[in-house]
Amino acid sequence: MIVRALVLASQGKLRDCGIENPTRDARLLLANCLGVEVHKLNLLDDSFLSKDEISKFWRMVDERCKRKPVSKIIGYRAFWGRNFEVNENVLDPRGDTETLVEVVLENKFKTMLELGTGSGAIAITVLAERIDATCVATDISELALETAARNSKIHGVQNRLTLMQSDWLSKISGRFDIIVSNPPYISAKEYNELGNEVIDYDPKISLTPGGDGLDSYRQIISNAKEKLIKNGQIVLEIGYSQAEPVKTLLAGAGFSKIKVHKDLGSRDRVLSAEAA
């Protein structure tokens, strides 16, 4: 079977399975199966595939039909123009989180602390963009930290990144210019309403702290000021409806210049504030 015919056949199967964007997914899966960049797939339209390649590809399509995300099938996710390894131990980085990176990069800083680094996508992206910066990045999961370590080496920032196992700020010493976090913020009720693509393949600990979804912010904000230099910044990703309660937490902890930043969909996505 030639590439063009396989793409068309797999699109039909993915569509029948209810996949929202079968054309994109079929092309991403086949490109990964063949070890080529997706934009070069058209050059292979008339190429014949081996039986092993065809078999491997259909297994990938079957996984997608079971709602396994493409990124978890092919093993990486594009974020801020770079590919990051993702697996069952880390949250799949979302495009909305690029708003967080954008806000961070608007600040002047040399030392950064990231809480809950997961795959390391945020910390590594910032370090790749700011070659004079260093970062301490924490996670409670040792397996997540191992993933972040591999990603840091892929992108050549491992010498400026210190990875540490810590429950939020519990093992952190010293002060930083900026603290950054995309913590779990989905409420228990919202978590139960998520689709299988999220619940079955992203770690629950990375998605929800339970309850009203605000516990992570309470833990981070209550101790963050003592880990920041004077006039240091804190930048937090939030759920679209959480701006007001998280602003209240920040103000109560003595932060000033609290600002809401919207994502590309015009939803509240990031809060920034300054330690007085």
SVG drawing of the C-alpha trace seen along z (x, -y; Angstrom):
<svg xmlns="http://www.w3.org/2000/svg" viewBox="-19 -47 45 54">
<polyline fill="none" stroke="black" stroke-width="0.4" points="0.0,0.0 1.3,-3.5 1.4,-6.4 -1.4,-8.3 -3.8,-5.4 -2.9,-4.6 -3.5,-8.2 -6.9,-8.2 -7.9,-4.8 -6.7,-5.8 -8.6,-9.1 -11.8,-7.2 -11.2,-4.9 -10.3,-7.8 -13.4,-9.7 -15.6,-6.6 -14.1,-6.4 -15.2,-10.0 -11.8,-11.6 -12.2,-15.3 -9.3,-16.0 -8.7,-12.7 -6.6,-14.2 -4.1,-15.9 -3.9,-12.9 -3.4,-10.4 -0.6,-12.5 1.2,-12.9 1.0,-9.2 2.2,-8.1 5.1,-10.7 6.2,-9.4 5.9,-5.8 8.1,-6.5 10.5,-8.7 10.0,-11.8 8.8,-15.3 5.1,-15.7 5.6,-18.5 7.6,-16.1 5.0,-13.4 3.6,-14.6 6.9,-13.9 6.3,-10.2 2.7,-10.0 3.5,-7.4 6.0,-5.4 5.2,-1.9 5.4,-0.8 6.7,2.4 4.3,4.9 6.0,4.0 5.5,0.3 1.8,0.8 1.3,3.1 2.9,0.6 0.9,-2.3 -2.4,-0.5 -1.5,0.3 -1.0,-3.4 -4.3,-4.2 -6.0,-1.7 -4.5,-3.4 -5.8,-6.7 -9.3,-5.2 -9.1,-4.2 -8.7,-8.0 -5.0,-7.8 -3.6,-11.3 -1.4,-11.5 1.4,-12.9 1.3,-9.9 1.4,-7.6 4.4,-9.2 6.1,-10.1 6.5,-13.9 4.6,-17.1 5.5,-20.4 5.6,-23.4 7.0,-26.9 8.5,-25.5 10.4,-22.6 9.5,-18.9 9.3,-17.6 9.2,-13.9 5.9,-13.1 4.7,-9.9 2.2,-8.5 4.2,-10.2 3.8,-13.8 1.0,-16.2 0.8,-16.8 1.7,-20.5 -1.1,-22.5 -0.9,-25.4 -2.6,-27.6 0.4,-27.3 2.5,-29.2 0.7,-32.2 2.5,-31.5 5.9,-31.4 5.1,-34.6 4.3,-36.4 7.5,-35.1 9.7,-36.3 8.3,-39.8 10.2,-40.0 13.8,-40.7 15.3,-37.9 18.4,-35.8 17.1,-33.1 13.8,-31.3 12.0,-28.7 9.4,-26.5 7.1,-24.5 5.6,-21.3 7.8,-21.1 6.4,-17.8 8.0,-17.3 10.1,-20.4 8.6,-22.2 8.1,-25.5 11.5,-25.7 13.4,-24.4 11.7,-26.8 12.5,-29.8 16.1,-28.7 16.4,-28.2 15.1,-31.7 17.1,-33.3 20.7,-32.1 21.8,-34.0 19.2,-32.6 19.3,-29.6 16.4,-27.6 15.5,-25.3 12.6,-23.1 10.7,-20.9 8.2,-18.1 6.9,-15.6 7.2,-12.8 10.6,-11.2 9.5,-9.8 8.5,-13.3 11.9,-14.6 13.6,-11.9 11.5,-12.9 12.4,-16.6 16.1,-15.7 16.0,-13.9 14.3,-16.9 16.8,-19.3 19.6,-17.4 17.8,-17.3 17.6,-21.1 21.0,-21.7 20.0,-23.5 20.9,-20.8 23.9,-22.8 21.6,-25.7 18.7,-23.6 18.6,-22.0 15.9,-19.4 14.7,-18.7 12.1,-16.4 9.9,-18.6 6.3,-19.0 5.9,-22.6 8.2,-24.8 9.0,-22.3 12.6,-21.7 13.4,-25.0 16.1,-27.3 17.3,-30.7 15.5,-33.4 14.7,-33.8 13.9,-36.6 10.8,-34.9 8.6,-31.9 6.6,-30.2 4.0,-27.4 1.3,-25.7 -0.2,-23.7 -3.1,-21.3 -6.2,-23.5 -9.1,-21.4 -11.8,-20.9 -13.0,-17.5 -16.3,-18.1 -14.7,-19.3 -12.3,-16.3 -15.1,-13.9 -16.4,-15.6 -13.2,-15.3 -13.0,-13.1 -11.0,-9.8 -8.2,-11.4 -7.3,-13.3 -8.4,-11.1 -6.8,-7.9 -3.5,-9.3 -2.5,-12.3 -1.5,-11.8 -4.4,-12.8 -1.9,-14.5 -1.0,-16.9 -4.6,-17.8 -6.5,-18.2 -5.7,-18.8 -9.4,-17.8 -12.0,-19.9 -12.4,-23.4 -9.2,-23.2 -7.5,-26.0 -5.4,-24.0 -2.3,-24.1 -2.5,-27.9 -3.1,-28.1 0.1,-26.1 2.2,-27.9 1.1,-31.5 1.2,-31.2 5.0,-30.5 6.1,-32.1 6.9,-35.6 9.7,-34.4 11.4,-32.6 11.4,-35.8 13.8,-38.7 12.3,-42.2 10.1,-43.1 10.4,-39.5 7.6,-38.2 5.3,-35.3 3.5,-34.0 0.8,-31.4 -1.4,-29.6 -5.0,-29.5 -8.3,-28.0 -10.5,-30.4 -12.8,-31.0 -10.2,-31.3 -8.8,-34.8 -10.8,-36.4 -10.2,-33.7 -6.5,-33.5 -6.1,-37.3 -7.6,-37.3 -5.0,-34.7 -2.2,-36.8 -3.4,-40.0 -3.9,-38.3 -0.3,-37.1 1.0,-40.6 1.5,-40.6 0.9,-43.7 0.6,-44.8 -1.6,-41.8 -2.5,-41.4 -4.6,-39.0 -3.3,-37.9 -5.6,-36.3 -4.8,-33.5 -5.4,-33.5 -9.0,-32.5 -9.5,-35.7 -9.9,-33.6 -8.2,-34.4 -5.1,-32.2 -2.3,-33.7 -1.9,-35.8 1.3,-37.8 2.1,-39.7 5.0,-41.3 6.4,-40.7 6.5,-44.0"/>
</svg>
